[in-house]
Structure formats: structure tokens, C-alpha cells
Amino acid sequence: QVQLVESGGGLVQAGGSLRLSCAASGRDFNRHTMGWFRQAPGKEREFVAAVASNGASTYYDDSVRGRFKISRDHAQNSAYLEMNGLKPEDTAVYYCAAGRVFGELAEEYDYWGQGTQVTVSA
């Protein structure tokens, strides 16, 4: 069992930056892929980024590649999403997730946080 708690969301102007954190507790955090997803009002949840269990591999959705950076810290049992060059279309609730497969499908992730709101004003 892994419990996840996100933090770091907020309101920012277009072009600004935010850093989301995901604190994990429970067993086997270091064996899980960590992913970030987001869901905007009226839209389905979508993949943002993932980092493999060993931290060596990362993968991004095309919409955020080059602007966002995912990372993890095994000593802190945490994952992070650094977001730069934010756009109004990045506005969504952002979710941290832990899974056994290095992938972009929500069903591949077993554990989810409660989400943190990110709002980007024009």
C-alpha cells in the first residue's frame, strides 16, 4: 500500500512557474513508477509525465515536453513536477500516482493522491 499527498498547487500568471510535490508513505515506494496526471473541468484525466522506479527514465506528454520536468527523491520518498512557462490551458487538478508499469495509461497506476489545483491566468 502506498499513500500519496500532493502539494504546491496555486494560482500563477501565464509564463510563470510552480513546483508540485508528492509525498509518499507506505511500502515499496522505490519500486513504483511515479506519474503525474491532470484533469481540467469537463475533460478526462490525462497523462502529464512519468519517472521510472530507478529515476533513470522519464516520459512526457507532448503538450508539456520542454516545459515540465519530473523527478523523484528516494531518500525523501517524494516525487516532483517542476512546471515552467505555464499556459492557461495547463489549468487543472494535478494528481500524483504510483504504478508498477512505466506507462502513460491511468489504469496502469494503482495508487493516487487527492489532487492539487493549478490555475494559470492569462
C-alpha positions in Angstrom: 0.0 0.0 0.0 1.2 3.5 -0.9 -0.3 6.7 0.3 0.3 9.9 -1.8 -0.2 13.5 -0.8 0.3 16.3 -3.3 1.1 19.9 -2.5 2.4 23.0 -4.3 -0.6 24.0 -6.4 -1.9 27.5 -6.7 -2.7 30.5 -8.9 0.0 31.8 -11.2 0.1 34.1 -14.2 0.8 32.8 -17.7 4.6 32.3 -18.2 5.1 31.6 -14.5 6.3 28.6 -12.7 5.2 26.2 -10.0 6.7 23.1 -8.4 4.4 20.3 -7.3 5.4 17.8 -4.7 4.1 14.3 -4.0 5.0 12.8 -0.6 4.7 9.1 -0.4 4.3 6.8 2.6 3.9 3.1 2.9 5.8 0.2 1.4 7.8 -0.2 -1.7 7.7 3.4 -2.9 11.1 2.9 -4.6 9.7 0.0 -6.7 7.0 2.1 -8.3 6.9 4.3 -11.3 5.7 7.7 -10.3 3.4 9.7 -12.6 1.6 13.0 -12.8 -1.8 13.3 -14.4 -4.2 16.2 -14.7 -7.9 16.8 -15.1 -9.5 20.0 -16.3 -13.2 20.8 -15.8 -15.3 18.8 -18.2 -12.4 16.9 -19.6 -11.0 13.4 -19.0 -7.9 12.8 -16.8 -4.8 13.0 -19.0 -1.2 11.9 -18.6 1.4 14.5 -18.0 4.7 12.8 -17.1 6.3 9.7 -15.5 9.6 8.8 -14.0 10.7 5.1 -13.7 11.3 3.5 -10.3 15.1 3.9 -10.6 14.7 7.5 -11.7 16.8 6.9 -14.9 13.9 7.2 -17.4 11.3 9.9 -17.8 8.5 10.4 -20.3 6.3 13.4 -21.1 3.2 14.2 -22.9 3.9 16.3 -26.0 1.9 19.2 -24.5 4.4 19.7 -21.7 7.7 18.4 -23.0 10.3 21.0 -22.7 8.4 23.0 -20.1 7.8 20.5 -17.3 10.3 18.3 -15.5 9.5 15.3 -13.4 11.9 14.0 -10.8 12.0 11.8 -7.6 14.0 11.6 -4.4 14.2 8.2 -2.9 15.7 9.4 0.3 12.7 11.8 0.8 10.1 9.3 -0.6 8.9 12.1 -2.9 8.3 12.9 -6.5 8.2 16.4 -8.0 6.8 18.1 -11.1 8.6 21.4 -12.0 6.4 23.4 -14.3 7.7 26.4 -16.3 6.2 28.5 -19.0 2.8 27.8 -17.7 -0.2 28.4 -20.0 -3.9 28.9 -19.2 -4.5 25.5 -20.8 -2.4 23.9 -18.1 -5.2 24.8 -15.6 -6.3 21.6 -14.0 -6.3 19.5 -10.9 -3.0 17.7 -10.9 -2.7 14.1 -9.5 0.3 12.1 -8.4 0.1 8.4 -9.0 2.2 5.3 -8.3 2.2 2.2 -10.5 4.1 -0.9 -11.4 4.5 -0.2 -15.1 6.4 2.7 -16.7 3.5 4.0 -18.8 1.0 6.7 -19.6 -2.3 4.9 -19.0 -4.2 5.8 -15.8 -5.2 2.2 -15.4 -1.6 1.2 -15.1 -1.3 3.2 -11.8 -2.5 1.6 -8.6 -2.3 4.5 -6.1 -3.5 8.1 -6.4 -3.3 11.2 -4.4 -6.2 13.6 -3.7 -5.0 16.2 -6.2 -3.9 19.8 -6.1 -5.3 22.7 -8.1 -3.2 24.6 -10.6 -4.8 27.7 -12.1 -3.0 29.7 -14.7 -4.4 33.2 -15.5 -4.0 34.8 -18.9 
